[in-house]
Structures are given as structure tokens and as C-alpha cells.
Amino acid sequence: MRICVIGTGYVGLVTGCGLAEFGMKVTCVDKVVEKIDMLQRGELPIYEPGLKDLMEKNVTSGRLKFSTNIPEAIRNNLVLFLAVGTPSDEDGGADLRHLFTAVEEIAENINDYKVIAIKSTVPVGTAKQVIQRISKRAPDATFDVVSNPEFLREGSAVEDFLHPNRVVIGTNSKQATAIMKDIYSPLYLIETPFVITNNETAEMIKYASNTFLAAKISYINEVANICELVGADVHVVARAMGLDGRISRKFLHPGPGFGGSCFPKDTRALYHLAKKKGYDPVMISSVIHVNERQKRRMVEKIKRRVGGDLNGKLIGVLGVSFKPNTDDIRESPAIFVMKKLLEAGASVQAFDPAAMKEARKVFHEAISYVEDAYEAANGADALVLMTEWNQFRGLDLQELKTRMRSPIFVDTRNVYDPQKMEQAGFIYEGVGR
């Protein structure tokens, strides 16, 4: 089957490479010439473990190619996956400009029956708008629109695509459903659950899933903050909670708040959608509020530990990406914290195994970029662990302490044991401990 993937970001690239791995003939297209040039040279514009090998394998096999010729790709392929970005707009809703630009291009070039599969995260009702826009521009066109949301975790996206928890297919068309099932037929062999529903329900599943996970994070962060006030250990609390099968242990990890390209954007979008429909989603509003407050609390922790005034202090930061195994810094708590440190007069020297290039796009020369965790400690008044990369888990504590001006360690991910840190001579600050 011949497939076109429009958009070569995280979702588009993983989708294109994954579908090629399933045996499909895939063309990934993008308007950004530089990005396509990189891909044609075998270079990835993003950091995602396992993706480069998957891409090279399928390019070599002839099942995967890249192009800027979007009209030709639309005309020559049966299934068109929309995988363009849908960032937040100014009022918190989803910005669908890129999506509708792609839809207009489809309408201009549709030449026979097409299945248009929406991978991008979009508000409920978007599939209906896509149908209306294409029908208006190309009234004689034959096509179906399928809502096929992605559930890819950055850092584990390849594994998530090839071995998903579920596949959601939203459409009222039997023909489109059959085609989508055929595309994902390799997943039947590993007994992947398929959820077949209408467009609106499929669109809602994506937002409801991400907002629920975000709610778990905000909830355990609230519990952690209370634990600090009453002398309880949130790690033990979370572990005991997670042993209850109704709750589960996943996403009960306190920290500096959630970030990335999905949770912040999707919670805001669902909140905005509900308000637009005349409903006040109090719980979702609280999830967003708690998350923003949690990031500010991390700054206050650092400020308190260095004596109440950040002006003139040198702070070392370990980790810039919003989570390990990715170079994505979108809405990363680390970025927020570093900006606040700079605003308060502190100097920052930071290290991240993958995201230094992205950090430079934000901070330019406002911070110092160092080569490893130990260099981040040089002369520091405090060292702040913001992202739990594996290489930060077994640092030589005596080496760190020797390099620092003051042995203050703020561990926003609770990677280290408080007692061991104190025994090593550190002034240690975790979250909820």
C-alpha cells in the first residue's frame, strides 16, 4: 500500500519509518527544504533512540523516501497521514493553521479516492472541519477522514509505534476502516487491541488520555508538597499507592512538573474546548495551575538553599530536555527554571547529553554550555538536577563536591538518596522528602 506522511516532526518521522517497517511504501513530505535535505542525507533533525537505524533500514529497502513535492505525493498515494504540528495558540486552544494548510493542499490535488488519516493531536470536531473544507474546495472528490491519534512517548517512540498499547481508528466508513486495519495488520499478530469508533470519540480519547496522565503528575506533586510540610516521604507514599491495582504506580513520580510537546498543550486545549462549549472544567484547570506552581517551587527551593538571594550566584544545571532520551525542550521545566534564575541575577552553566543545541536556540550566550556533569559543578553555589538522564544517576559525589563552591544539591527528580547525600557532605533538597 502506498502512503504519504505530511510532516516530518517527531510524530511524522516515527509514523513514516514505522509504517515502512510494516511493509508499506511510504513517502514523507515537508515544506521545509532543509529538513528534507537532512533526511535524504541520512541525518535526523531530532534525537530519538532507535529511529536512525529504523530509517536507514527502510530507506535501503526502498520502502521509505523523503520529498518536498507535496502535490505529487498527494496524487500518488492512497492514504495521506496528517502529522503536522498543532501548538497552543494565544488563548490555549490548538493552533490548526498548519493542519488546514495541508488540508487545502490535499483539496487542490486530490485526484481519486483517498483516506486522510489525522495523526496530529486535534480538538474534537476537527475531522468534521476537514471533511467540510475538502468538500467545499473539491466537491466531486471521493475521500474519507479517519481520526488515528498517536500515543508516542518521546524517548520510546519507536517501541511505542511498533508495539502499541492500542490502535484507535475513528471513522464511520467501512472502507476506510478496512484500509486502516490492513495498514496496521502486523499488530494483529501481537494481539494489539483495536478501538473502532467515530471521529469525535477518537479525537477525545487522545485528549482524555494525556490529561489524565498529567493529572496524576500534578496530583503526586501536590502530595509531595504536603509531605514536605508534615515530614512524610513521598517515595514511600507513592510506592504504597501504586501497589493498589486501581491506581497503578505509573506517573506517580514527583518532580518539577510536566513538560514536553503533549501534556501542557493537550491539557490547555481540552480546557479551552470545554470553556468554549460553556463548561467549566475545574479539575483540568487545577492540573494546569498545579503544574505551573510546581515549576516556581523549584526556583524557590534553589533560592532558599543558597541563602535567599540568587543575585551573583552560579548555578550548575544537569539536564535541559523535558525528559531523558530526547532533545525536546518544549515547555521543559528546566528551561523555565533557568530563565527565572537568570532573571534573579544568577549565572547558569548547564549540561544535557542531547539538548544543548536546542538550549542555544533559547538562551544563546546568556548561559554557559559545558561538556559534562562535573564541569557543570565547577565553582557552583548549587547544582540542580532537572532531567533524570541515566548518566546522572551514578555521579562521583566526592568529585562533584570538590569542584563546587558550596555543596548544595537540589534534586528535582529525587534521583539520589537523601541520607547518602548528607553522608557525602551535601546539603540536599529533594521533592517531597
C-alpha positions as semicolon CSV with decimal commas, in nm:
position;residue;x (nm);y (nm);z (nm)
1;M;0,000;0,000;0,000
2;R;0,124;0,348;-0,088
3;I;0,122;0,602;0,193
4;C;0,212;0,970;0,223
5;V;0,301;1,123;0,561
6;I;0,270;1,503;0,566
7;G;0,501;1,650;0,830
8;T;0,841;1,522;0,941
9;G;0,849;1,614;1,309
10;Y;0,851;1,360;1,594
11;V;0,516;1,209;1,501
12;G;0,560;1,219;1,124
13;L;0,908;1,066;1,117
14;V;0,826;0,788;1,360
15;T;0,498;0,717;1,180
16;G;0,665;0,710;0,838
17;C;0,951;0,485;0,949
18;G;0,713;0,259;1,143
19;L;0,471;0,217;0,854
20;A;0,761;0,137;0,622
21;E;0,869;-0,127;0,873
22;F;0,517;-0,271;0,843
23;G;0,584;-0,318;0,470
24;M;0,414;-0,008;0,332
25;K;0,558;0,214;0,058
26;V;0,594;0,546;0,238
27;T;0,678;0,898;0,121
28;C;0,738;1,152;0,399
29;V;0,692;1,510;0,281
30;D;0,756;1,851;0,430
31;K;0,767;2,213;0,313
32;V;1,094;2,274;0,499
33;V;1,362;2,205;0,238
34;E;1,646;2,194;0,490
35;K;1,474;1,921;0,687
36;I;1,413;1,703;0,380
37;D;1,774;1,758;0,268
38;M;1,894;1,631;0,606
39;L;1,673;1,324;0,586
40;Q;1,786;1,246;0,232
41;R;2,145;1,259;0,359
42;G;2,051;1,009;0,628
43;E;2,057;1,266;0,909
44;L;1,782;1,307;1,169
45;P;1,657;1,655;1,265
46;I;1,552;1,516;1,604
47;Y;1,703;1,290;1,870
48;E;1,502;0,971;1,919
49;P;1,664;0,640;2,021
50;G;1,639;0,369;1,755
51;L;1,488;0,595;1,488
52;K;1,802;0,642;1,277
53;D;1,856;0,267;1,240
54;L;1,490;0,216;1,150
55;M;1,503;0,495;0,894
56;E;1,825;0,369;0,731
57;K;1,690;0,015;0,711
58;N;1,373;0,118;0,531
59;V;1,538;0,371;0,301
60;T;1,781;0,099;0,192
61;S;1,492;-0,141;0,133
62;G;1,324;0,116;-0,093
63;R;1,011;0,137;0,122
64;L;1,082;0,486;0,259
65;K;1,170;0,812;0,085
66;F;1,154;1,185;0,154
67;S;1,034;1,469;-0,066
68;T;0,926;1,834;-0,074
69;N;0,688;1,766;-0,363
70;I;0,368;1,752;-0,161
71;P;0,121;1,775;-0,457
72;E;0,284;1,478;-0,627
73;A;0,282;1,274;-0,305
74;I;-0,087;1,350;-0,254
75;R;-0,175;1,238;-0,605
76;N;0,037;0,922;-0,600
77;N;-0,066;0,773;-0,265
78;L;-0,385;0,616;-0,133
79;V;-0,356;0,706;0,236
80;L;-0,248;1,053;0,349
81;F;-0,137;1,081;0,711
82;L;-0,151;1,433;0,855
83;A;0,128;1,464;1,111
84;V;0,186;1,839;1,127
85;G;0,230;2,039;1,446
86;T;-0,070;2,172;1,637
87;P;0,086;2,400;1,901
88;S;-0,107;2,608;2,152
89;D;-0,239;2,940;2,031
90;E;-0,253;3,255;2,242
91;D;-0,567;3,156;2,434
92;G;-0,461;2,795;2,498
93;G;-0,654;2,631;2,217
94;A;-0,491;2,424;1,945
95;D;-0,343;2,620;1,654
96;L;-0,461;2,433;1,344
97;R;-0,311;2,659;1,080
98;H;-0,052;2,404;0,963
99;L;-0,314;2,130;0,954
100;F;-0,560;2,331;0,747
101;T;-0,281;2,443;0,512
102;A;-0,210;2,075;0,444
103;V;-0,583;2,009;0,402
104;E;-0,609;2,287;0,143
105;E;-0,321;2,132;-0,049
106;I;-0,496;1,795;-0,040
107;A;-0,814;1,954;-0,174
108;E;-0,621;2,112;-0,462
109;N;-0,453;1,785;-0,563
110;I;-0,700;1,509;-0,482
111;N;-0,739;1,301;-0,798
112;D;-0,909;0,979;-0,684
113;Y;-1,030;0,811;-0,365
114;K;-0,814;0,895;-0,062
115;V;-0,811;0,807;0,305
116;I;-0,699;1,110;0,506
117;A;-0,574;0,990;0,845
118;I;-0,525;1,258;1,111
119;K;-0,228;1,169;1,334
120;S;-0,187;1,521;1,468
121;T;-0,346;1,590;1,805
122;V;-0,654;1,796;1,728
123;P;-0,966;1,918;1,913
124;V;-1,290;1,725;1,893
125;G;-1,468;1,824;1,575
126;T;-1,157;1,875;1,362
127;A;-1,224;1,574;1,137
128;K;-1,564;1,721;1,056
129;Q;-1,399;2,052;0,964
130;V;-1,151;1,871;0,739
131;I;-1,438;1,699;0,556
132;Q;-1,617;2,032;0,510
133;R;-1,308;2,214;0,383
134;I;-1,219;1,949;0,125
135;S;-1,580;1,910;0,011
136;K;-1,607;2,285;-0,038
137;R;-1,285;2,311;-0,242
138;A;-1,326;1,981;-0,429
139;P;-1,700;1,896;-0,435
140;D;-1,652;1,595;-0,665
141;A;-1,371;1,439;-0,459
142;T;-1,417;1,096;-0,303
143;F;-1,242;1,054;0,031
144;D;-1,281;0,951;0,394
145;V;-1,130;1,115;0,700
146;V;-1,002;0,893;0,980
147;S;-0,902;1,009;1,328
148;N;-0,599;0,796;1,416
149;P;-0,434;0,960;1,719
150;E;-0,077;0,879;1,817
151;F;0,030;0,767;2,163
152;L;0,407;0,801;2,130
153;R;0,631;0,879;2,425
154;E;0,935;1,078;2,325
155;G;1,239;0,869;2,402
156;S;1,039;0,549;2,349
157;A;0,853;0,645;2,032
158;V;0,985;0,367;1,807
159;E;0,892;0,097;2,057
160;D;0,554;0,259;2,114
161;F;0,475;0,262;1,742
162;L;0,586;-0,095;1,677
163;H;0,432;-0,233;1,998
164;P;0,144;-0,001;2,095
165;N;-0,097;-0,044;2,383
166;R;-0,387;0,016;2,142
167;V;-0,473;0,146;1,798
168;V;-0,762;0,392;1,776
169;I;-0,944;0,426;1,443
170;G;-1,220;0,685;1,425
171;T;-1,445;0,683;1,118
172;N;-1,794;0,585;1,006
173;S;-1,662;0,448;0,677
174;K;-1,634;0,070;0,645
175;Q;-1,397;0,110;0,351
176;A;-1,162;0,341;0,541
177;T;-1,175;0,113;0,845
178;A;-1,076;-0,186;0,632
179;I;-0,785;0,006;0,479
180;M;-0,659;0,123;0,819
181;K;-0,683;-0,230;0,958
182;D;-0,482;-0,352;0,662
183;I;-0,212;-0,093;0,732
184;Y;-0,186;-0,200;1,095
185;S;-0,232;-0,572;1,023
186;P;0,115;-0,665;1,161
187;L;-0,012;-0,557;1,503
188;Y;-0,282;-0,824;1,499
189;L;-0,005;-1,082;1,530
190;I;0,092;-0,940;1,870
191;E;-0,275;-0,911;1,973
192;T;-0,281;-0,532;1,992
193;P;-0,630;-0,408;2,093
194;F;-0,808;-0,205;1,825
195;V;-1,066;0,058;1,919
196;I;-1,300;0,129;1,627
197;T;-1,524;0,429;1,688
198;N;-1,638;0,757;1,532
199;N;-1,418;1,061;1,467
200;E;-1,528;1,262;1,767
201;T;-1,470;0,980;2,015
202;A;-1,126;0,904;1,871
203;E;-1,028;1,270;1,898
204;M;-1,148;1,279;2,258
205;I;-0,957;0,962;2,354
206;K;-0,626;1,135;2,283
207;Y;-0,701;1,443;2,494
208;A;-0,862;1,244;2,774
209;S;-0,562;1,009;2,796
210;N;-0,297;1,280;2,811
211;T;-0,493;1,499;3,050
212;F;-0,546;1,205;3,287
213;L;-0,173;1,128;3,294
214;A;-0,098;1,496;3,351
215;A;-0,349;1,490;3,637
216;K;-0,162;1,202;3,802
217;I;0,161;1,400;3,785
218;S;0,004;1,714;3,930
219;Y;-0,165;1,508;4,199
220;I;0,155;1,340;4,319
221;N;0,331;1,677;4,312
222;E;0,061;1,816;4,542
223;V;0,108;1,517;4,770
224;A;0,485;1,572;4,764
225;N;0,445;1,933;4,868
226;I;0,225;1,830;5,160
227;C;0,478;1,558;5,254
228;E;0,743;1,828;5,290
229;L;0,520;2,010;5,537
230;V;0,435;1,711;5,754
231;G;0,762;1,514;5,744
232;A;0,644;1,226;5,526
233;D;0,841;1,062;5,240
234;V;0,655;1,087;4,911
235;H;0,854;0,798;4,762
236;V;0,712;0,557;5,016
237;V;0,367;0,712;4,981
238;A;0,374;0,681;4,602
239;R;0,503;0,323;4,616
240;A;0,226;0,219;4,853
241;M;-0,034;0,394;4,638
242;G;0,098;0,223;4,326
243;L;0,057;-0,121;4,479
244;D;-0,318;-0,065;4,455
245;G;-0,416;-0,205;4,115
246;R;-0,685;0,060;4,079
247;I;-0,420;0,333;4,092
248;S;-0,100;0,173;3,948
249;R;0,249;0,308;4,004
250;K;0,291;0,474;3,664
251;F;0,317;0,854;3,657
252;L;0,333;0,875;4,036
253;H;0,679;1,032;4,026
254;P;0,707;1,372;4,192
255;G;0,925;1,633;4,028
256;P;0,939;1,983;3,882
257;G;0,619;1,947;3,679
258;F;0,538;1,802;3,339
259;G;0,661;1,948;3,012
260;G;0,713;1,844;2,652
261;S;0,508;1,875;2,337
262;C;0,196;1,693;2,460
263;F;0,082;1,723;2,821
264;P;0,094;2,104;2,862
265;K;-0,054;2,165;2,517
266;D;-0,324;1,898;2,543
267;T;-0,445;1,992;2,890
268;R;-0,477;2,354;2,781
269;A;-0,654;2,254;2,462
270;L;-0,909;2,036;2,644
271;Y;-0,966;2,313;2,897
272;H;-1,016;2,564;2,615
273;L;-1,253;2,330;2,431
274;A;-1,467;2,277;2,741
275;K;-1,486;2,651;2,813
276;K;-1,581;2,715;2,452
277;K;-1,870;2,472;2,496
278;G;-1,985;2,653;2,810
279;Y;-1,847;2,407;3,066
280;D;-1,600;2,498;3,343
281;P;-1,354;2,204;3,379
282;V;-1,240;2,275;3,734
283;M;-1,021;1,967;3,770
284;I;-0,835;2,026;3,442
285;S;-0,785;2,389;3,543
286;S;-0,628;2,269;3,869
287;V;-0,395;2,030;3,685
288;I;-0,261;2,322;3,481
289;H;-0,235;2,552;3,784
290;V;-0,053;2,297;4,000
291;N;0,196;2,229;3,723
292;E;0,284;2,595;3,679
293;R;0,317;2,640;4,055
294;Q;0,542;2,334;4,083
295;K;0,796;2,483;3,844
296;R;0,803;2,803;4,051
297;R;0,854;2,596;4,367
298;M;1,174;2,455;4,220
299;V;1,312;2,808;4,183
300;E;1,216;2,884;4,543
301;K;1,394;2,570;4,663
302;I;1,715;2,681;4,493
303;K;1,680;3,035;4,621
304;R;1,620;2,922;4,979
305;R;1,917;2,685;4,979
306;V;2,164;2,948;4,856
307;G;2,062;3,191;5,130
308;G;1,755;3,368;4,993
309;D;1,920;3,574;4,720
310;L;2,016;3,439;4,378
311;N;2,188;3,756;4,260
312;G;2,552;3,683;4,179
313;K;2,518;3,308;4,242
314;L;2,650;3,048;3,999
315;I;2,409;2,758;3,946
316;G;2,501;2,436;3,767
317;V;2,213;2,263;3,589
318;L;2,207;1,895;3,495
319;G;1,955;1,829;3,220
320;V;1,775;2,068;2,986
321;S;1,532;1,843;2,796
322;F;1,187;1,788;2,946
323;K;1,264;1,416;2,995
324;P;1,556;1,180;2,928
325;N;1,627;1,022;2,587
326;T;1,508;1,321;2,388
327;D;1,643;1,659;2,279
328;D;1,298;1,817;2,309
329;I;1,296;2,123;2,533
330;R;0,941;2,237;2,460
331;E;0,788;2,357;2,788
332;S;1,069;2,185;2,976
333;P;1,068;2,272;3,347
334;A;1,446;2,312;3,317
335;I;1,404;2,594;3,066
336;F;1,155;2,768;3,295
337;V;1,384;2,734;3,597
338;M;1,692;2,860;3,413
339;K;1,505;3,164;3,283
340;K;1,393;3,250;3,636
341;L;1,746;3,204;3,769
342;L;1,880;3,446;3,510
343;E;1,602;3,696;3,586
344;A;1,703;3,684;3,954
345;G;2,062;3,772;3,870
346;A;2,220;3,426;3,883
347;S;2,465;3,283;3,631
348;V;2,390;2,941;3,484
349;Q;2,615;2,670;3,344
350;A;2,430;2,371;3,202
351;F;2,485;2,028;3,053
352;D;2,249;1,792;2,874
353;P;2,352;1,479;2,680
354;A;2,127;1,561;2,381
355;A;1,962;1,903;2,410
356;M;2,249;2,152;2,415
357;K;2,189;2,259;2,056
358;E;1,823;2,325;2,132
359;A;1,913;2,514;2,450
360;R;2,135;2,750;2,249
361;K;1,833;2,846;2,039
362;V;1,665;2,973;2,356
363;F;1,948;3,117;2,563
364;H;2,213;3,199;2,301
365;E;2,507;3,332;2,507
366;A;2,307;3,403;2,825
367;I;2,425;3,079;2,988
368;S;2,743;2,872;2,974
369;Y;2,734;2,538;2,793
370;V;2,961;2,278;2,948
371;E;3,082;1,935;2,839
372;D;2,972;1,712;3,125
373;A;2,811;1,698;3,469
374;Y;3,139;1,761;3,652
375;E;3,211;2,076;3,455
376;A;2,861;2,196;3,546
377;A;2,969;2,170;3,910
378;N;3,281;2,384;3,871
379;G;3,261;2,675;4,115
380;A;2,885;2,633;4,155
381;D;2,697;2,768;4,454
382;A;2,440;2,494;4,389
383;L;2,395;2,203;4,149
384;V;2,042;2,137;4,026
385;L;1,940;1,805;3,869
386;M;1,650;1,882;3,634
387;T;1,636;1,579;3,399
388;E;1,689;1,220;3,512
389;W;1,927;1,102;3,240
390;N;2,083;0,768;3,334
391;Q;2,433;0,915;3,328
392;F;2,336;1,147;3,611
393;R;2,238;0,859;3,840
394;G;2,583;0,740;3,939
395;L;2,793;1,054;3,964
396;D;3,109;1,062;4,175
397;L;2,979;1,264;4,466
398;Q;3,319;1,346;4,610
399;E;3,434;1,474;4,272
400;L;3,126;1,695;4,248
401;K;3,173;1,828;4,600
402;T;3,540;1,907;4,539
403;R;3,453;2,114;4,233
404;M;3,168;2,314;4,391
405;R;3,192;2,637;4,584
406;S;2,909;2,521;4,811
407;P;2,793;2,156;4,838
408;I;2,426;2,231;4,770
409;F;2,245;1,972;4,558
410;V;1,883;2,035;4,454
411;D;1,744;1,710;4,313
412;T;1,414;1,791;4,142
413;R;1,378;1,429;4,024
414;N;1,462;1,253;4,352
415;V;1,736;1,051;4,183
416;Y;1,961;1,039;4,490
417;D;1,901;0,909;4,840
418;P;1,887;1,197;5,090
419;Q;2,078;1,012;5,364
420;K;2,362;0,913;5,131
421;M;2,387;1,268;5,002
422;E;2,408;1,405;5,355
423;Q;2,668;1,143;5,448
424;A;2,870;1,259;5,147
425;G;2,863;1,612;5,289
426;F;2,595;1,766;5,069
427;I;2,315;1,998;5,166
428;Y;2,044;1,805;4,986
429;E;1,699;1,916;4,871
430;G;1,459;1,679;4,700
431;V;1,086;1,691;4,626
432;G;0,851;1,562;4,893
433;R;1,125;1,403;5,102
